[in-house]
Amino acid sequence: MTSTKDVAAMPAGNTPPASPRVPTLRARRRRKGFGDSVLPYLLLAPGVIAIAALLIWPTLQLVLISFRKLDLRELVTGQLVWVGIDNYTDVLGDPVFWEVTVRTLAFMAAVVAATILIALLLALLMKQLNPIVRVILQVTLVVAWATPAVAATTVFQWIFDQQYGILNKTLALIGFDGFIGHSWFSDGPSTLTVIGLLITWQAVPFVAFSLYAGLIGVPREQYEAAGIDGAGPWQTFRTVSWPAIQPILTIVTFLSVIWDFRVFTQVWAIKQGGPDGESTTLPIYMYLKGIAGSHFGPAAAIAMIMLLVLVILLARYIQLLLRSKEVDLK
């Protein structure tokens, strides 16, 4: 730092030496060569081309099919019959579609809420456990997450089996004799409850680990300061833990909504949308219309409606992602 004395000692007419300039971001970018600027785009090009080939072209075909009459007869003969928006009006005018849509949204909301709540509790629990117990719990979560969907579905079918299921036998052993021979798949709500438990069981590990990663990123000093200030467990969570995990919680919630909205394997493997269609969700409804019913035009219209919902959710997810602290575009 130049003192007042030093400035006064300078000969008149001399200007002080200029401070060294720190190159700005724009100047640093200007110094980059042409190759440095183009190289990232060249590296991204194969991935972009692959995405365009695997996603954009099928999506374009799906849009065209949604405006055609494409049953088994047109599929075999190759006849091109355009029906305009008739497929959309037929689907949107079908009361079964709206019944299935409401059921899908309610099922998705329940599964996402259960997943987030259980995962949050597990993340908080992992932070308090001793290392050995924490590792055992984490290994258990990884095994649950890594189990293939069909294998996990088979296990759940055995657990809830009417005659040989371990759940009915356990309930009978502890005194609930009414569950002897009880069918957990006799109606839609009970079937969807079992499916929801299965999906939640598989979805919790990823969300729990994501939240736990956010919790261990909080400096220990913040918890110590909260303890010195006399904060209780709830106040410590609200003022220290919650600000750290809130962005992560928002992102994993949106991801869970997207995943659970389009879940197909578990619903189909458990009961194929039964009994009497009471556990049918939108992906199952689309499959029954398109593949089982050979009405590919209405099925494509249902797929486009689902895609529109997912695009809206995805746009909001990207907006939140760009606002999060993890992304720095500067």
VOGU-3710 file (C-alpha; in Angstrom, 3 decimals, decimal comma):
1> mtstkdvaam> 0,000/0,000/0,000  1,414/3,432/-0,916  1,496/5,754/2,079  0,797/9,501/2,024  4,474/10,159/2,773  5,574/8,150/-0,231  3,149/10,006/-2,497  4,408/13,365/-1,211  8,005/12,260/-1,900  7,291/11,619/-5,571
11> pagntppasp> 8,622/14,241/-7,959  5,999/16,515/-9,459  4,780/15,584/-12,912  5,479/11,884/-12,472  2,481/9,605/-12,535  2,347/6,694/-10,098  3,111/3,280/-11,603  0,030/1,495/-12,877  -1,141/-1,435/-10,842  -0,763/-4,793/-12,523
21> rvptlrarrr> -3,912/-5,643/-14,480  -5,746/-8,842/-13,738  -6,903/-10,367/-17,011  -10,656/-10,377/-17,257  -12,749/-13,409/-18,203  -13,408/-11,904/-21,647  -9,686/-11,329/-22,166  -8,863/-14,885/-21,172  -11,507/-16,179/-23,596  -10,079/-13,939/-26,355
31> rkgfgdsvlp> -6,631/-15,473/-25,812  -7,914/-18,983/-26,437  -7,121/-20,356/-29,804  -9,607/-21,563/-32,363  -8,903/-25,179/-31,475  -9,606/-24,626/-27,774  -12,969/-23,090/-28,622  -14,028/-25,761/-31,090  -12,663/-28,828/-29,264  -15,487/-29,055/-26,665
41> ylllapgvia> -18,092/-28,995/-29,420  -16,236/-31,678/-31,372  -16,160/-33,878/-28,265  -19,873/-33,341/-27,685  -20,830/-33,943/-31,310  -20,920/-37,799/-31,200  -23,167/-37,736/-28,141  -25,486/-35,159/-29,675  -25,715/-37,143/-32,911  -26,465/-40,359/-30,989
51> iaalliwptl> -29,188/-38,614/-28,966  -30,685/-37,198/-32,138  -30,736/-40,620/-33,757  -32,110/-42,471/-30,730  -34,583/-39,894/-29,403  -35,534/-37,221/-31,894  -36,257/-39,512/-34,833  -38,470/-41,960/-32,840  -40,236/-38,996/-31,253  -40,933/-37,556/-34,692
61> qlvlisfrkl> -42,310/-40,922/-35,811  -44,468/-41,034/-32,669  -45,897/-37,613/-33,482  -46,789/-38,731/-37,016  -48,386/-41,977/-35,794  -50,520/-40,041/-33,327  -52,222/-38,349/-36,313  -52,819/-41,604/-38,194  -55,204/-44,519/-37,989  -52,759/-47,368/-37,463
71> dlrelvtgql> -54,436/-50,608/-36,460  -53,237/-54,099/-37,298  -54,808/-53,878/-40,792  -53,006/-50,651/-41,726  -49,809/-51,994/-40,188  -49,876/-55,154/-42,359  -51,016/-53,512/-45,609  -48,891/-50,401/-45,175  -51,920/-48,205/-45,874  -51,463/-44,586/-44,812
81> vwvgidnytd> -54,634/-43,162/-43,252  -54,446/-39,684/-41,708  -57,133/-38,863/-39,138  -55,864/-35,511/-37,858  -56,552/-34,921/-34,186  -59,208/-37,646/-33,947  -56,939/-39,851/-31,861  -56,438/-37,021/-29,360  -60,149/-36,190/-29,184  -61,029/-39,866/-28,733
91> vlgdpvfwev> -58,477/-40,298/-25,954  -59,351/-37,057/-24,158  -63,085/-37,831/-24,506  -62,705/-41,280/-22,966  -63,711/-41,254/-19,262  -61,442/-44,258/-18,675  -58,442/-42,123/-19,664  -59,254/-39,504/-17,043  -59,922/-42,170/-14,417  -56,534/-43,720/-15,138
101> tvrtlafmaa> -54,867/-40,278/-15,173  -56,236/-39,341/-11,751  -55,216/-42,740/-10,391  -51,708/-42,327/-11,843  -51,239/-38,862/-10,355  -52,521/-39,949/-6,928  -50,317/-43,047/-6,976  -47,294/-41,004/-8,058  -47,852/-38,385/-5,340  -48,166/-41,033/-2,622
111> vvaatilial> -45,044/-42,908/-3,726  -42,956/-39,736/-4,071  -44,060/-38,456/-0,646  -43,257/-41,800/1,000  -39,898/-41,996/-0,777  -38,792/-38,511/0,213  -39,940/-38,846/3,827  -38,278/-42,242/4,412  -35,103/-41,194/2,588  -34,827/-37,997/4,629
121> llallmkqln> -35,188/-39,910/7,890  -32,607/-42,461/6,772  -30,160/-39,718/5,756  -30,494/-38,048/9,147  -30,147/-41,434/10,846  -26,972/-42,291/8,912  -25,353/-39,116/10,159  -25,971/-40,094/13,781  -25,019/-43,791/13,625  -21,614/-45,151/14,535
131> pivrvilqvt> -19,428/-46,044/11,509  -19,957/-49,826/11,629  -23,746/-49,667/11,815  -23,756/-46,930/9,176  -21,766/-49,086/6,760  -24,133/-52,033/7,328  -27,122/-49,793/6,625  -25,477/-48,351/3,510  -24,637/-51,805/2,157  -28,241/-52,846/2,724
141> lvvawatpav> -29,480/-49,796/0,824  -27,097/-50,447/-2,058  -28,299/-54,065/-2,314  -31,928/-52,900/-2,367  -31,128/-50,315/-5,028  -29,105/-52,738/-7,183  -31,702/-55,533/-7,175  -33,265/-55,858/-10,643  -36,873/-54,694/-10,831  -38,242/-58,071/-11,932
151> aattvfqwif> -36,347/-59,917/-9,190  -37,593/-57,471/-6,536  -41,132/-57,852/-7,895  -40,886/-61,640/-7,575  -39,762/-61,290/-3,952  -42,684/-58,998/-3,157  -45,136/-61,386/-4,849  -43,845/-64,147/-2,593  -44,051/-61,955/0,524  -47,674/-60,988/-0,183
161> dqqygilnkt> -48,799/-64,350/-1,598  -52,260/-65,375/-0,441  -51,373/-68,965/0,545  -47,599/-69,121/0,977  -46,667/-65,510/1,697  -44,499/-64,862/4,719  -46,498/-61,742/5,630  -49,808/-63,573/6,144  -48,083/-66,324/8,121  -46,279/-63,818/10,330
171> laligfdgfi> -49,472/-61,868/11,015  -51,265/-65,114/11,887  -48,452/-66,114/14,270  -48,718/-62,860/16,241  -52,478/-63,233/16,642  -54,065/-61,704/13,544  -55,881/-64,829/12,385  -58,043/-62,814/9,999  -55,073/-62,567/7,619  -54,954/-66,350/7,046
181> ghswfsdgps> -55,574/-66,702/3,301  -55,968/-62,932/2,872  -55,462/-61,743/-0,707  -53,473/-58,518/-1,015  -54,313/-58,326/-4,711  -58,095/-58,636/-4,496  -58,803/-54,973/-5,344  -57,116/-51,954/-6,894  -56,187/-49,933/-3,784  -54,610/-52,936/-2,041
191> tltvigllit> -52,717/-53,912/-5,200  -51,462/-50,358/-5,728  -50,369/-50,232/-2,078  -48,165/-53,295/-2,567  -46,782/-51,853/-5,821  -46,157/-48,519/-4,100  -44,225/-50,253/-1,306  -42,115/-52,042/-3,903  -41,307/-48,864/-5,846  -40,599/-46,924/-2,646
201> wqavpfvafs> -38,306/-49,687/-1,406  -36,264/-49,453/-4,599  -36,293/-45,644/-4,847  -35,333/-44,770/-1,266  -31,583/-45,675/-1,458  -30,734/-43,186/-4,221  -32,597/-40,338/-2,535  -31,205/-41,209/0,901  -27,616/-41,239/-0,344  -28,129/-37,929/-2,177
211> lyagligvpr> -29,451/-36,253/0,972  -26,756/-37,836/3,118  -24,105/-36,404/0,786  -25,605/-32,975/1,370  -25,621/-33,461/5,145  -21,976/-34,523/5,443  -21,013/-31,429/3,450  -22,123/-29,182/6,310  -19,094/-28,037/8,376  -19,019/-29,426/11,904
221> eqyeaagidg> -18,447/-25,901/13,236  -21,975/-24,910/12,259  -23,460/-27,667/14,418  -21,123/-26,726/17,275  -22,172/-23,082/16,977  -25,828/-24,080/17,024  -25,184/-26,162/20,173  -23,419/-23,244/21,871  -26,390/-21,024/21,047  -28,645/-23,540/22,789
231> agpwqtfrtv> -30,463/-24,771/19,680  -32,440/-27,989/20,089  -32,491/-30,855/17,564  -35,362/-29,346/15,562  -33,833/-25,851/15,529  -30,463/-27,311/14,498  -32,115/-29,179/11,632  -34,090/-26,120/10,519  -31,214/-23,636/10,656  -28,195/-25,802/9,729
241> swpaiqpilt> -29,169/-29,040/7,980  -32,199/-27,880/6,008  -30,474/-25,044/4,063  -27,790/-27,539/2,986  -30,122/-30,260/1,726  -33,034/-28,152/0,453  -31,651/-27,739/-3,119  -30,817/-31,453/-3,288  -34,229/-32,355/-1,896  -35,945/-30,266/-4,571
251> ivtflsviwd> -33,992/-31,898/-7,377  -34,482/-35,500/-6,183  -38,182/-34,791/-5,669  -38,531/-33,770/-9,309  -36,539/-36,798/-10,407  -38,792/-39,055/-8,322  -41,893/-37,483/-9,869  -40,564/-38,152/-13,368  -39,550/-41,743/-12,541  -42,775/-42,683/-10,738
261> frvftqvwai> -44,997/-41,056/-13,371  -43,744/-43,407/-16,064  -43,115/-46,580/-14,022  -44,221/-49,674/-15,930  -42,270/-52,813/-15,013  -43,395/-53,263/-11,422  -47,056/-52,430/-12,152  -47,205/-54,820/-15,078  -45,276/-57,643/-13,391  -47,421/-57,594/-10,239
271> kqggpdgest> -50,941/-57,757/-11,734  -50,897/-56,428/-15,335  -53,086/-53,502/-14,279  -55,687/-55,744/-12,594  -57,886/-56,762/-11,018  -60,461/-55,426/-13,496  -58,127/-52,577/-14,458  -58,194/-51,070/-10,956  -54,401/-50,794/-10,763  -53,944/-49,594/-14,340
281> tlpiymylkg> -51,733/-46,537/-14,656  -51,073/-44,433/-17,763  -48,087/-46,485/-19,046  -50,120/-49,695/-18,631  -53,133/-48,057/-20,313  -50,974/-46,999/-23,244  -49,508/-50,491/-23,558  -52,937/-52,135/-23,484  -54,209/-49,729/-26,157  -51,188/-49,986/-28,433
291> iagshfgpaa> -49,661/-53,454/-28,156  -52,467/-55,572/-26,724  -55,291/-53,786/-28,559  -53,342/-53,057/-31,790  -54,623/-49,448/-31,804  -51,305/-47,741/-32,282  -52,733/-44,317/-33,177  -54,539/-43,731/-29,843  -51,586/-45,276/-27,992  -49,272/-42,774/-29,699
301> aiamimllvl> -51,621/-39,953/-28,690  -51,463/-41,131/-25,052  -47,668/-41,288/-25,303  -47,557/-37,736/-26,650  -49,732/-36,480/-23,778  -47,436/-38,205/-21,278  -44,406/-36,780/-23,072  -45,868/-33,286/-22,842  -46,319/-33,686/-19,074  -42,751/-34,956/-18,724
311> villaryiql> -41,378/-32,081/-20,815  -43,127/-29,591/-18,526  -41,690/-31,327/-15,457  -38,271/-31,556/-17,080  -38,271/-27,861/-17,954  -38,978/-26,997/-14,339  -36,279/-29,452/-13,208  -33,669/-27,862/-15,498  -34,676/-24,420/-14,259  -34,106/-25,493/-10,653
321> llrskevdlk> -30,863/-27,199/-11,619  -29,512/-24,025/-13,198  -30,443/-22,058/-10,106  -28,747/-24,469/-7,728  -25,372/-23,707/-6,231  -23,786/-26,743/-7,828  -23,997/-25,230/-11,307  -21,710/-22,260/-12,007  -22,068/-20,855/-15,478  -19,816/-17,910/-14,880
//
